[in-house]
Amino acid sequence: MSDLLKKSAAYAFAAISAVFTFVPEAIFGKVILISEGVLKQLGLGDYTLEINIIMNRVLTFAIIWFITAIGYKVYLLLRNKIKIKGNNYKIIVEYGDLFKTKNCKRVISFDECFSTKVGNNPAEIKPTSICGQYLIAHPNLNIHSLILNSQLKSLNSKSKYNNNERYESGRIVPNGDDLLLAFARLDKNGLGRLTRDEYLKCLSVLWEEIDKHYGQKDVCIPILGAGVTRFDGGSGASIPQQELLDMMIWSYKLSSHKIKSPYKLRIMCRRSEDFSLDKIDSQV
């Protein structure tokens, strides 16, 4: 709310400056808000015109500020994206469906083992997740062939879940315009987990991978970790989407690996009660 008041006040000051510049002062004296008789009782009868001009100016500013605040609030509620620019990067944060994006590379997050079994059991990929939707749409996906073609090397240690081959978090396996991402490590129960440090390290590796694979196209990516991924440590089982987004933006800004202009990083967001695009402006 304070940010809304500050920005609407700034816009109102700009508008009222233009009004006061181009509207003659005599116009503000035509409307009598306080009569001469009242002012005489207060001992201010000689300043009737001046006081009414001041009162009309203050009232005009209040009206313009109110209209500006309402208009700005409506704008915040209706807007679907924001742009964040720097000397060598451009980020667009937008509401949207990753699978409906066009003319871009799409990042699809898997677990560290590139598991492909979809179901509702704890160790299976949830059908409603981005990975689950992708696998359902690509039933003949041969992930092992893609890994071999990409020459991605597995880590020396095995996964805690079923002793499977695991890959460094942040590494990418290309599949056409889709960039399949090794993301959360698996615990012994097959659940995806990360610490904050692991999350930031994953992002650092990811930006390097995207720099290699974006192929002169925009890259669309969801807010990583905003689904069922569990975060170990004092923060509890999850981190709010808003905080994850801030971490992604700052990590990308600080990385030496970026998508070259005119192409950009597009971060796709879900609408939710605890998330808002207007909260990003004051954070980055």
C-alpha positions as CSV (number, residue, x, y, z in Angstrom):
1,M,0.0,0.0,0.0
2,S,2.8,2.4,0.9
3,D,4.4,1.8,-2.5
4,L,1.1,2.5,-4.2
5,L,0.7,5.8,-2.3
6,K,4.2,6.9,-3.1
7,K,4.0,6.1,-6.8
8,S,0.5,7.6,-7.2
9,A,1.6,10.7,-5.4
10,A,4.6,11.1,-7.7
11,Y,2.4,10.8,-10.7
12,A,-0.2,13.2,-9.2
13,F,2.6,15.8,-8.5
14,A,3.6,15.6,-12.1
15,A,0.0,16.0,-13.3
16,I,-0.8,18.8,-10.9
17,S,2.4,20.7,-11.9
18,A,1.2,20.7,-15.5
19,V,-2.3,21.9,-14.4
20,F,-0.9,24.7,-12.3
21,T,1.4,25.7,-15.1
22,F,-1.2,26.0,-17.8
23,V,-4.4,26.8,-15.9
24,P,-4.6,30.6,-15.0
25,E,-4.7,31.3,-11.3
26,A,-7.9,33.3,-11.7
27,I,-9.7,30.0,-12.6
28,F,-9.1,28.7,-9.1
29,G,-10.6,31.9,-7.6
30,K,-14.0,31.5,-9.3
31,V,-15.2,28.7,-7.0
32,I,-15.9,30.1,-3.5
33,L,-15.4,27.3,-0.9
34,I,-15.3,29.6,2.1
35,S,-17.5,32.7,2.0
36,E,-16.3,36.2,2.8
37,G,-18.6,36.3,5.8
38,V,-17.0,33.3,7.4
39,L,-13.6,34.6,6.8
40,K,-14.5,38.0,8.3
41,Q,-15.5,36.2,11.5
42,L,-12.1,34.6,11.5
43,G,-10.4,38.0,10.9
44,L,-9.4,36.9,7.3
45,G,-11.9,38.9,5.3
46,D,-9.3,40.7,3.4
47,Y,-7.8,37.5,2.1
48,T,-11.0,35.8,0.7
49,L,-9.7,35.4,-2.9
50,E,-6.3,34.2,-1.9
51,I,-7.6,31.6,0.6
52,N,-10.1,30.3,-1.9
53,I,-7.4,30.0,-4.5
54,I,-5.3,28.0,-2.1
55,M,-8.2,25.8,-1.0
56,N,-9.1,25.1,-4.6
57,R,-5.6,24.2,-5.5
58,V,-5.4,21.8,-2.5
59,L,-8.8,20.2,-3.5
60,T,-7.7,19.9,-7.1
61,F,-4.5,18.1,-6.1
62,A,-6.5,15.8,-3.8
63,I,-8.9,14.9,-6.6
64,I,-6.1,14.2,-9.1
65,W,-4.2,12.1,-6.5
66,F,-7.3,10.1,-5.8
67,I,-8.0,9.5,-9.5
68,T,-4.3,8.7,-10.1
69,A,-4.2,6.2,-7.2
70,I,-7.3,4.4,-8.5
71,G,-5.9,4.3,-12.0
72,Y,-2.5,3.0,-10.9
73,K,-4.1,0.3,-8.8
74,V,-6.2,-0.8,-11.7
75,Y,-3.1,-0.9,-13.9
76,L,-1.3,-3.1,-11.3
77,L,-4.2,-5.5,-11.2
78,L,-4.5,-5.8,-14.9
79,R,-0.9,-6.0,-16.0
80,N,0.4,-9.4,-17.0
81,K,4.2,-8.7,-17.2
82,I,7.0,-6.5,-16.1
83,K,10.4,-5.8,-17.7
84,I,13.7,-5.7,-15.9
85,K,16.6,-4.3,-17.9
86,G,20.3,-4.0,-17.3
87,N,23.4,-3.1,-19.3
88,N,23.7,-6.6,-20.8
89,Y,20.4,-8.4,-20.0
90,K,16.7,-8.2,-20.2
91,I,14.2,-10.2,-18.1
92,I,10.5,-10.4,-18.5
93,V,8.5,-11.7,-15.6
94,E,5.0,-12.6,-16.8
95,Y,1.8,-14.6,-16.0
96,G,1.3,-17.3,-18.5
97,D,1.3,-21.0,-19.4
98,L,4.8,-22.3,-20.3
99,F,3.4,-24.8,-22.7
100,K,1.6,-22.0,-24.7
101,T,4.7,-20.0,-25.3
102,K,6.0,-19.8,-28.9
103,N,9.2,-19.0,-30.7
104,C,11.3,-19.7,-27.6
105,K,13.3,-22.4,-25.8
106,R,11.4,-23.9,-22.9
107,V,13.1,-25.1,-19.7
108,I,11.4,-28.2,-18.3
109,S,12.6,-29.3,-14.8
110,F,13.2,-32.9,-14.0
111,D,14.8,-34.4,-10.9
112,E,18.5,-35.3,-10.8
113,C,17.9,-38.7,-12.3
114,F,15.6,-37.5,-15.2
115,S,12.9,-39.8,-13.9
116,T,9.9,-40.3,-16.3
117,K,7.3,-42.3,-14.4
118,V,4.2,-40.2,-13.9
119,G,1.7,-41.1,-11.1
120,N,0.4,-40.1,-7.7
121,N,2.7,-42.2,-5.5
122,P,5.2,-40.1,-3.5
123,A,8.2,-41.1,-5.7
124,E,6.4,-40.5,-9.0
125,I,6.1,-37.3,-11.0
126,K,2.8,-35.6,-10.4
127,P,0.6,-35.3,-13.5
128,T,-0.2,-31.7,-12.8
129,S,3.5,-30.6,-12.5
130,I,5.3,-29.1,-15.4
131,C,7.4,-32.2,-15.8
132,G,4.3,-34.4,-15.5
133,Q,2.4,-32.4,-18.2
134,Y,5.4,-32.6,-20.5
135,L,5.9,-36.3,-20.1
136,I,2.1,-36.9,-20.7
137,A,2.4,-34.8,-23.9
138,H,5.5,-36.8,-25.0
139,P,4.7,-40.4,-24.2
140,N,7.5,-41.7,-26.5
141,L,10.2,-39.6,-24.9
142,N,13.5,-41.5,-24.8
143,I,15.4,-39.7,-22.1
144,H,18.3,-42.1,-22.1
145,S,18.9,-41.5,-25.8
146,L,18.8,-37.7,-25.3
147,I,21.3,-37.9,-22.5
148,L,23.7,-40.0,-24.6
149,N,23.3,-37.6,-27.6
150,S,24.0,-34.6,-25.3
151,Q,27.1,-36.3,-23.9
152,L,26.1,-35.3,-20.4
153,K,28.2,-37.2,-17.9
154,S,26.6,-38.6,-14.7
155,L,28.0,-37.8,-11.3
156,N,30.3,-40.3,-9.6
157,S,27.9,-40.8,-6.7
158,K,24.6,-42.6,-7.1
159,S,21.2,-41.2,-6.1
160,K,19.9,-42.1,-2.7
161,Y,16.7,-43.3,-4.4
162,N,17.1,-46.8,-6.0
163,N,20.9,-46.1,-6.5
164,N,20.1,-44.5,-9.9
165,E,22.5,-42.5,-12.1
166,R,22.3,-38.9,-11.1
167,Y,23.4,-35.6,-12.9
168,E,24.5,-32.3,-11.7
169,S,21.7,-30.0,-10.8
170,G,21.4,-27.2,-13.4
171,R,22.7,-29.3,-16.3
172,I,20.5,-29.4,-19.5
173,V,19.6,-32.1,-22.0
174,P,18.3,-30.5,-25.2
175,N,15.2,-31.9,-26.9
176,G,14.5,-29.6,-29.9
177,D,13.3,-26.4,-28.4
178,D,12.9,-27.9,-25.0
179,L,15.7,-27.8,-22.5
180,L,15.3,-30.6,-20.0
181,L,16.8,-29.6,-16.7
182,A,18.3,-31.8,-14.0
183,F,17.0,-30.1,-10.9
184,A,16.2,-31.5,-7.4
185,R,18.1,-34.3,-5.8
186,L,16.1,-37.3,-4.6
187,D,16.0,-38.5,-1.0
188,K,15.7,-42.2,-0.1
189,N,11.9,-42.0,-0.6
190,G,12.2,-40.5,-4.1
191,L,11.1,-37.0,-3.0
192,G,12.8,-33.9,-4.5
193,R,14.8,-31.9,-2.1
194,L,17.2,-28.9,-2.1
195,T,18.9,-26.6,0.3
196,R,19.1,-22.9,-0.5
197,D,22.8,-23.2,-1.3
198,E,22.1,-26.1,-3.7
199,Y,19.3,-24.0,-5.3
200,L,21.6,-21.1,-5.9
201,K,24.4,-23.3,-7.2
202,C,21.9,-25.0,-9.6
203,L,20.9,-21.5,-10.9
204,S,24.5,-20.6,-11.5
205,V,25.1,-23.8,-13.5
206,L,21.7,-23.3,-15.3
207,W,22.6,-19.8,-16.6
208,E,25.8,-21.2,-18.0
209,E,23.9,-24.0,-19.7
210,I,21.3,-21.6,-21.1
211,D,24.1,-19.4,-22.5
212,K,25.2,-22.5,-24.5
213,H,21.8,-23.7,-25.7
214,Y,19.5,-20.7,-26.2
215,G,20.3,-20.7,-29.9
216,Q,19.2,-17.1,-30.7
217,K,15.8,-17.5,-29.2
218,D,14.1,-16.3,-26.0
219,V,14.3,-18.7,-23.1
220,C,11.1,-19.3,-21.1
221,I,11.4,-20.8,-17.7
222,P,9.0,-21.4,-14.8
223,I,9.8,-20.3,-11.2
224,L,12.0,-23.3,-10.2
225,G,11.1,-24.9,-6.9
226,A,7.6,-23.4,-6.7
227,G,6.0,-26.8,-7.1
228,V,6.5,-29.8,-4.9
229,T,10.2,-29.4,-4.3
230,R,11.1,-29.5,-0.6
231,F,13.7,-27.1,0.8
232,D,15.9,-28.4,3.7
233,G,17.0,-26.1,6.4
234,G,15.4,-23.6,8.7
235,S,13.0,-22.2,6.1
236,G,10.7,-25.1,6.3
237,A,9.3,-27.4,3.6
238,S,8.9,-24.8,0.9
239,I,9.9,-21.2,-0.1
240,P,7.3,-18.8,-1.3
241,Q,7.1,-18.2,-5.1
242,Q,7.8,-14.5,-4.6
243,E,11.1,-15.3,-2.8
244,L,12.1,-17.9,-5.3
245,L,11.6,-15.4,-8.1
246,D,13.7,-12.8,-6.4
247,M,16.5,-15.4,-6.0
248,M,16.3,-16.3,-9.7
249,I,16.4,-12.6,-10.8
250,W,19.4,-11.7,-8.6
251,S,21.2,-14.9,-9.5
252,Y,20.8,-14.1,-13.2
253,K,21.8,-10.5,-12.8
254,L,25.0,-11.5,-11.0
255,S,25.9,-14.3,-13.4
256,S,28.5,-13.7,-16.2
257,H,26.4,-15.9,-18.5
258,K,23.5,-14.2,-20.1
259,I,21.3,-14.4,-23.1
260,K,22.6,-11.9,-25.7
261,S,20.3,-9.1,-26.9
262,P,17.8,-8.9,-28.5
263,Y,16.9,-12.2,-26.9
264,K,15.8,-12.4,-23.3
265,L,14.9,-14.5,-20.3
266,R,11.2,-14.9,-19.8
267,I,10.2,-16.1,-16.3
268,M,6.6,-17.6,-16.3
269,C,4.6,-17.2,-13.1
270,R,1.4,-18.6,-11.6
271,R,-1.2,-16.3,-10.2
272,S,-1.6,-16.8,-6.5
273,E,-2.7,-14.9,-3.4
274,D,0.8,-14.6,-2.0
275,F,2.4,-13.5,-5.2
276,S,2.2,-10.2,-7.2
277,L,4.1,-8.7,-10.0
278,D,4.0,-5.3,-8.3
279,K,6.1,-6.6,-5.4
280,I,9.0,-7.2,-7.8
281,D,9.5,-3.5,-8.6
282,S,10.7,-2.6,-5.1
283,Q,12.9,-5.7,-4.8
284,V,15.1,-5.6,-7.9
